[in-house]
Amino acid sequence: MSKECITIIAQGKVQGVGFRVAIQNIANSLGITGNVQNLNDGSVKITVQGNDKKIQKLLKLIKNNPTPFCKVTKLLINSNEKSHHYSDFKIKI
């Protein structure tokens, strides 16, 4: 089974609301590897690697606002040509 690697930029109210921890928990439950980090512009960058079905499920869960306090208004999704070798899913500081 091939692994996809994509980068997602989540925009909206996604910082200071438990969003990164929620994404880490979802990714771990789906067996997706990668990382998540806050960006200076108030958005959150999520890099994920896994099979397409699991990534599509993650995207659906992100769009449905994974915490009660966040409000995702837009997702920018880019495929990465080069896959990475992540061993787990981390929150980057």
C-alpha positions as CSV (number, residue, x, y, z in Angstrom):
1,M,0.0,0.0,0.0
2,S,1.5,3.3,-1.0
3,K,1.8,6.2,1.3
4,E,0.7,9.7,0.4
5,C,2.4,12.8,1.9
6,I,0.6,16.1,2.0
7,T,0.8,19.4,3.7
8,I,-2.3,21.1,5.0
9,I,-2.6,24.7,6.1
10,A,-5.6,25.2,8.4
11,Q,-6.9,28.7,8.6
12,G,-9.4,30.2,11.0
13,K,-9.5,30.1,14.8
14,V,-7.0,27.3,15.1
15,Q,-4.4,28.6,17.6
16,G,-4.9,28.6,21.4
17,V,-7.9,26.2,21.2
18,G,-6.3,22.8,21.6
19,F,-6.3,22.3,17.8
20,R,-2.7,20.8,17.5
21,V,-3.4,18.3,20.3
22,A,-6.6,17.3,18.7
23,I,-4.9,16.8,15.3
24,Q,-2.2,14.7,17.0
25,N,-4.8,12.5,18.7
26,I,-6.7,12.0,15.5
27,A,-3.5,11.2,13.5
28,N,-2.4,8.7,16.2
29,S,-5.8,7.0,16.2
30,L,-5.7,6.7,12.4
31,G,-2.0,5.5,12.3
32,I,-0.9,8.6,10.3
33,T,2.6,10.0,10.9
34,G,3.9,13.6,10.5
35,N,3.7,16.8,12.5
36,V,1.7,19.9,13.3
37,Q,2.9,23.4,14.1
38,N,1.6,26.9,14.6
39,L,2.6,29.5,12.0
40,N,3.2,33.2,12.6
41,D,0.2,34.2,10.6
42,G,-2.2,32.5,12.9
43,S,-2.7,29.4,10.8
44,V,-1.5,25.8,11.5
45,K,0.6,23.7,9.2
46,I,0.0,19.9,9.3
47,T,2.2,17.5,7.4
48,V,0.9,14.0,7.2
49,Q,1.9,10.7,5.7
50,G,-0.3,7.7,5.4
51,N,-2.6,5.9,3.1
52,D,-5.1,8.0,1.1
53,K,-8.2,6.7,2.9
54,K,-6.9,7.6,6.3
55,I,-5.7,11.0,5.1
56,Q,-9.2,11.6,3.6
57,K,-10.8,10.7,7.0
58,L,-8.4,13.1,8.8
59,L,-9.3,15.9,6.4
60,K,-13.0,15.3,7.0
61,L,-12.5,15.4,10.8
62,I,-10.4,18.6,10.5
63,K,-13.2,20.3,8.4
64,N,-15.7,19.3,11.1
65,N,-13.7,21.3,13.8
66,P,-12.0,18.8,16.0
67,T,-12.4,20.9,19.2
68,P,-15.4,22.8,20.5
69,F,-13.4,26.1,20.5
70,C,-11.8,26.0,17.0
71,K,-13.3,27.2,13.8
72,V,-11.6,26.0,10.6
73,T,-12.6,28.4,7.8
74,K,-10.2,27.1,5.1
75,L,-7.9,24.3,4.3
76,L,-5.1,24.6,1.8
77,I,-3.8,21.2,0.7
78,N,-0.6,20.5,-1.2
79,S,0.8,17.1,-2.2
80,N,4.4,16.6,-1.3
81,E,6.5,15.1,-4.1
82,K,9.0,13.7,-1.7
83,S,7.7,11.5,1.1
84,H,9.3,11.7,4.5
85,H,10.1,9.0,6.9
86,Y,8.2,10.0,10.0
87,S,8.0,7.4,12.8
88,D,5.2,9.0,14.7
89,F,3.1,12.2,14.8
90,K,4.6,15.2,16.7
91,I,3.6,18.7,17.7
92,K,6.4,21.0,16.6
93,I,7.1,24.0,18.8
